[in-house]
Amino acid sequence: MSTVMITGTSSGLGLATALTLGRAGHRVFATMRNPGAARELGETVKKEKLPVSVHVMNVDSEASVKYAMEEIGALAGVVDVLVNNAGVECHGSVEEVPLAEFHAVMETNYFGPLRCIKAVLPGMRGRGSGCIINVSSVSGRIAASPLSGYCASKFALEALSEGLAQEVKPFGIRVAIVEPGIIDTPMARAVEEEPEQSLYPQARRFSGLFQASLSHPAQPALVGEAIRDIIESGTWKLRHPVGPDAAGFLAWRAAMSDEEWISWGALSDEEWYARVQSDFGIDARRKK
């Protein structure tokens, strides 16, 4: 069994992954900004007597990451697997989203994983083994309004992961990117909510798309199981789409040229809804 550190375990994918790995017998150090505000993990761990402990870590803070790593190092000795899951959501048009929100999403979704990677790499390299799993998204390979800010952070994480994998493979360190589609998480539900008035139609359209997808929701445990498989199988495969729609979304985008993709996103409402219905079988018109 492996010693695993996971970031962002208060809810959603991180919570499901911590429980999945704990139930499989891995020793899990589950980190989050505010454990007091997220009781579900602690209560489940106590009830099921899982090998999971909760620790404070804010990936936006170098001091917080350093302190948590020292604490976990004192308890575990080594971290075999790092799962960079902590992330924040950002959606809206480029013009209307405040610049501070673009900074915030990059800070958490890109620089946060980078801080944690730099913290664990010396130990993994010295031992000649380790696994770094970065939770990205299909949005790390598909740029679409109104998710431009979020997509940018995930594109950056994917580029970092691909370059990192080349550097550390000679030292026996595996790197994997997990790319969920639309999964039933608080972030996905935020995109589903009816958006504020906008000069641009894309937020309203994606609200309906997410609403339709979440009417038959894919559960976060799917991602937890995929991460468990990466850890236990020893695979060197880099990218891992997860969820019933992930591979389909990626293939859909790959079937279009860049210009066709831009034209698709710029269609009128009725043309866009008709294309989503014909191309992907989804009625994306928002239901009241």
Helices and strands as residue ranges (DSSP letters): E 3-6, H 12-23, E 27-32, G 35-37, H 39-48, E 52-56, H 62-76, E 81-84, H 99-106, I 107-111, H 112-127, E 130-135, G 138-140, H 148-168, G 169-171, E 173-180, H 186-192, H 202-214, H 221-233, E 239-242, H 246-254, H 258-265, H 269-280
